[in-house]
Amino acid sequence: MPETDTTEGVAAAPNGRAAGARGVATISGPRLALSRAEAAASLGVSVDSFERYIQPEIRFVRRGRLRLIPVSELTKWLDANAAKTLEGSP
């Protein structure tokens, strides 16, 4: 039975790799890019809404079917699309 890594909630295979991972190295520290599902979750929207409303406005990395969204692009998008709640307030 695989062990569970409680910090990530990922099942680890007996060889120490995450279950289903194909040579993907795990590093400690901030991630530089996210999948579409991870990016959508980080913004609190569905993947469908992310693809429809946000993805067309940001740059992302394409490798085959894989799409990686740089965290910096999400930050830029948030800054550009954030609105002040009280326009005339100091």
N, C-alpha and C positions, 0 to 999 in steps of 0.2 A: 504494500500500500504506500502511495507517495506521501511524503511529508508536506506539510503546509507552511509556507513562509508567511507568518502573520503580519509582517510589515507591508507586504504588497498584496496578500491574499492570493498568491500564486502557488499552485501545487508544484513541488520540486520533485523531479525524477530521482531515482537512486544515484544517478551519476552527478547530481548536484545542479543540473540544468533545470530551467523552468520546463514544465511539461509542455511538449509541443514546440519548444524553441529549437530552431535550426542554427546552432552556432551563434546565437545572439548573446553578446556579452552584456552583462549587467554591470553598471557603474553606479557609484554613489555620487550624488550631486544633481544639479538641475538638468533637466532634459532640454535639448536645444530645439527639438522638433517633435510634433505629435501627429498621430494618425487623424483622419477626419473624425472618427468616433471620439477620440480623446479630446480633440479640439472643440468639438460640439459640446461634450460633457463639461469641459472647463469653462465654457461660456454659458452653460445652463440652457442650451437649446437642443432640439432633436437634430440628428444627422441630416434629415431632409431639409429642415429650416437652414442649417448651416450651409448645405450645398446650394440652396436656392438664393439666400440673401447675403451670406457673408463670403463664401468662397469666390464669387465673381469679383470681389473687391480687393482680394489679397493675392500676394505672390506665394507660390508653393512649389515644392520640388516634385518632379515626376520621374519615376523609375518604373517602367512597365505599368502595371496596374496600381502600383503603390503611389500614394500621394502623401507627402510629408509637409506639414504646415509648421514653419518656424514660429516659435513662441514669440519672437520679436515682431512678427507680422500681426499676430493676434493682439499684442500690446498696442501697436500702431493703430490698428483698426478700432480698438476700444477708445483710445485717446481721440481719434478723429470723429467718432460717432457718439461720444458721451455728450449729454446735454445737461446744463445746469438746471436744477429744479426751480430756482427762483432767479430769473434773469436780471433783475435790478438790485439784487443783494450784494453787499460787499464781500 
